[in-house]
Amino acid sequence: MSEESTKTPVAGGSGTGGAPRPAGKRQVAGTASASRAASKRKAPEVVKTRSNPFAAIVDFIRGVIREIGKVIWPTGKEMVTYTFVVLGFLILMTVLVAGVDWGARELVKLMFNV
């Protein structure tokens, strides 16, 4: 290990005026890692399907509503930001594809004197 990685961060910063470097997660000797701990967990319970199709549809809709309740919905400000990012990306990609198309067309015109 390098000398820098063994240093412990000082509460006021690292001497350069910046924020202290994160130490990261350390593996404690004798404990299972996250992947091994996850493999020891009990498998999810299998839900029996109902023979009545209408009851199965109702169960499905209840499950969907339960899962939607777990979603972290973006705020209005985040939605506006995401919308502008997507629109900007679409404009950028449209200009890029149009530019390549125009360049290829001009190249074909030069090559075949069309």
C-alpha positions in Angstrom: 0.0 0.0 0.0 1.1 3.5 -0.6 1.9 5.9 2.1 -1.1 8.1 1.1 -3.6 5.3 1.5 -2.5 4.6 5.0 -3.0 8.1 6.2 -6.2 8.9 8.1 -8.0 12.1 7.1 -7.9 15.0 9.4 -11.2 16.5 10.4 -10.4 19.9 8.9 -9.2 18.5 5.5 -6.1 17.0 4.1 -3.8 20.0 4.4 -4.5 21.3 0.8 -7.7 23.0 1.9 -10.0 20.4 0.2 -12.4 18.0 1.7 -11.0 14.8 3.3 -10.8 11.8 1.0 -13.4 9.1 1.6 -11.9 6.1 3.3 -14.1 3.6 1.5 -15.5 0.4 2.8 -13.1 -1.9 4.5 -13.5 -5.7 4.8 -13.4 -6.7 8.5 -11.6 -9.9 9.1 -13.9 -12.8 9.7 -17.1 -11.3 8.3 -18.7 -12.3 5.0 -18.5 -9.9 2.1 -21.7 -8.5 0.6 -21.9 -11.1 -2.2 -21.4 -14.0 0.2 -23.9 -12.5 2.7 -26.5 -12.1 -0.1 -26.0 -15.8 -1.2 -26.8 -17.0 2.4 -30.1 -15.1 2.4 -33.3 -17.0 2.1 -34.8 -17.2 -1.4 -37.9 -15.1 -2.0 -41.1 -17.0 -1.3 -42.9 -18.2 -4.4 -46.5 -17.0 -4.6 -49.1 -19.5 -5.7 -51.0 -18.4 -8.8 -54.8 -18.5 -8.5 -56.9 -20.6 -10.8 -59.5 -17.8 -11.2 -58.1 -15.4 -13.8 -60.0 -12.4 -12.4 -58.5 -13.0 -9.0 -55.0 -13.3 -10.6 -55.6 -10.0 -12.4 -56.6 -8.3 -9.1 -53.5 -9.7 -7.4 -51.4 -8.4 -10.3 -52.9 -4.9 -10.0 -52.4 -4.9 -6.2 -48.7 -5.9 -6.7 -48.2 -3.1 -9.3 -49.7 -0.6 -6.9 -47.5 -1.9 -4.1 -44.4 -1.5 -6.3 -45.3 1.9 -7.5 -45.5 3.0 -3.9 -41.8 2.0 -3.6 -40.7 4.3 -6.5 -38.8 7.4 -5.6 -40.5 10.0 -7.8 -38.5 13.0 -9.1 -39.4 16.5 -8.0 -40.8 19.0 -10.4 -37.5 20.8 -10.6 -35.7 17.5 -11.3 -38.2 16.7 -14.0 -37.6 20.0 -15.8 -33.9 19.5 -15.6 -34.1 15.9 -16.9 -36.4 17.1 -19.7 -33.9 19.8 -20.8 -31.0 17.3 -20.7 -32.9 14.8 -22.9 -34.0 17.5 -25.4 -30.4 18.8 -25.5 -29.1 15.4 -26.1 -31.7 14.8 -28.9 -30.7 18.0 -30.6 -27.0 17.1 -30.3 -27.6 13.7 -31.8 -29.8 15.1 -34.6 -27.1 17.6 -35.6 -24.5 14.8 -35.5 -26.4 12.4 -37.7 -27.4 15.2 -40.1 -23.8 16.3 -40.3 -22.6 12.8 -41.1 -25.4 12.3 -43.6 -24.5 15.6 -45.3 -20.8 14.8 -45.4 -21.4 11.3 -46.9 -23.7 12.9 -49.5 -21.1 15.4 -50.5 -18.4 12.7 -50.6 -20.6 10.6 -52.9 -21.2 13.6 -55.2 -17.4 14.2 -55.4 -16.6 10.5 -56.1 -19.3 9.9 -58.8 -19.7 13.5 -60.2 -23.4 13.4 -59.6 
